[in-house]
Amino acid sequence: MWIFGRKGASGFSASSTAEDVTKGIDATGLTAIVTGASSGIGFETTRVLALHGVHVVMAVRNIESGQKVKENIVSEIPNAKVDVMELDLSSLASVRKFAAEFVSSNLPLNILINNAGVMAPPFTLSKDKIELQFATNHLGHFLLTELLLETMKRTSREQNKEGRIVNVSSEAHRFAYKGIFFDQLNDESSYNPIYAYGQSKLANILHAKELTKHFKENGVNLTANVLHPGSIQTNLLRYHNIINGVVDWIGKYFLKNIPQGAATTCYVALHPQVEGVSGEYFMDSNIAQPNSYAKNAGLAKELWDISLTMVAPYH
Ligand SMILES: NC(=O)c1ccc[n+]([C@@H]2O[C@H](COP(=O)([O-])OP(=O)(O)OC[C@H]3O[C@@H](n4cnc5c(N)ncnc54)[C@H](OP(=O)(O)O)[C@@H]3O)[C@@H](O)[C@H]2O)c1
């Protein structure tokens, strides 16, 4: 239990903060993209990566709030290298535009943190007529990753350094419908907000698993891992006022705070212990076990093929 701070094999526990798990790491010269960097875990991840010298591109849907976050970070860390770029993951056109602008900037890319997420909204279709949680949490990140892969591969070759893709999933993957309901993805009558959230988070795990397979088959010096950050009081519960109110009230006694909530992301993104590790599920900065659907190679391949069809043509 994290409240007891029991350390796992990594030497870190659920009570470790993002600064604890990255202590002493010099990440100067690395470039990262963090999606959903304007609040919660994404904000703290950006701050701590910048603290260690990483040039962070904050990929946010609201440029104004992104700029405010950047100003806060720079006022605390005057030499922080932070840029803000617009990205709405629920729009495939926006993902394409972001990726095209990033690629044409000629920046290297060592770390891609697919962090942004929405949780359990009422049934909504995205601009592309795809259920909002699947669209935002999985499909937008799937396309983003595909469009940035060549840049990541080039960077890893030129710098002779492993590139890392980090998907922020959730223990809620255990509440998915049975696996992924491919035939009913956009069907309002069978929609359950929590199961659909779980489904999108299961997709985050399967995505990293299939990426790992491709990287190994092609001898690419990139890794893809996935994590549950813990239960943290953030804006994620914005669609559920009553639960949010209760969590606000008593959360400080049993939930992680945001610095603890960003720890596993920062650990997986930067820590030397994770060198060469790919396709794993992390929790509390230690390797953990997701459920059997998340380990199903056939399901990972099916999700990959269907996702490719859904984003086609992706160039
Ligand atoms: N908090 C927890 O207990 C918990 C537990 C397990 C997993 N997670 C996962 O952790 C990740 C971060 O969540 P959080 O807790 O930090 O929540 P949060 O504070 O609500 O942050 C979510 C971020 O995602 C962004 N976002 C939402 N929709 C987007 C879109 N269409 N395009 C671009 N960005 C979008 C939000 O932007 P705006 O600020 O503009 O809305 C926000 O910056 C999520 O993937 C979530 O599923 C959280």
The ligand as an ORCA input file, in Angstrom:
! r2SCAN-3c Opt
* xyz 0 1
  N      -6.074     11.278    -11.909
  C      -6.118      9.969    -11.739
  O      -6.465      9.472    -10.657
  C      -5.762      9.053    -12.882
  C      -5.820      7.667    -12.642
  C      -5.476      6.813    -13.689
  C      -5.113      7.327    -14.916
  N      -5.092      8.675    -15.119
  C      -4.706      9.164    -16.463
  O      -3.759     10.201    -16.328
  C      -3.810     11.048    -17.478
  C      -3.770     12.504    -17.041
  O      -4.951     12.786    -16.320
  P      -5.023     13.808    -15.100
  O      -5.453     13.028    -13.921
  O      -3.812     14.625    -15.029
  O      -6.313     14.666    -15.527
  P      -6.463     16.184    -15.985
  O      -5.912     17.106    -14.979
  O      -7.894     16.309    -16.386
  O      -5.533     16.251    -17.277
  C      -5.942     15.729    -18.503
  C      -5.283     16.534    -19.589
  O      -5.719     16.023    -20.856
  C      -6.073     17.124    -21.658
  N      -7.034     16.755    -22.696
  C      -8.284     16.279    -22.553
  N      -8.859     16.133    -23.757
  C      -7.944     16.531    -24.678
  C      -7.942     16.634    -26.070
  N      -9.008     16.322    -26.813
  N      -6.838     17.093    -26.696
  C      -5.752     17.449    -25.980
  N      -5.685     17.386    -24.653
  C      -6.785     16.940    -24.008
  C      -6.664     18.141    -20.691
  O      -6.698     19.408    -21.305
  P      -7.614     20.590    -20.707
  O      -6.880     21.084    -19.493
  O      -7.663     21.573    -21.838
  O      -8.941     20.003    -20.390
  C      -5.685     18.021    -19.546
  O      -4.533     18.802    -19.790
  C      -5.070     10.660    -18.245
  O      -4.702      9.870    -19.362
  C      -5.837      9.802    -17.252
  O      -6.658      8.838    -17.888
  C      -5.398      9.554    -14.130
*
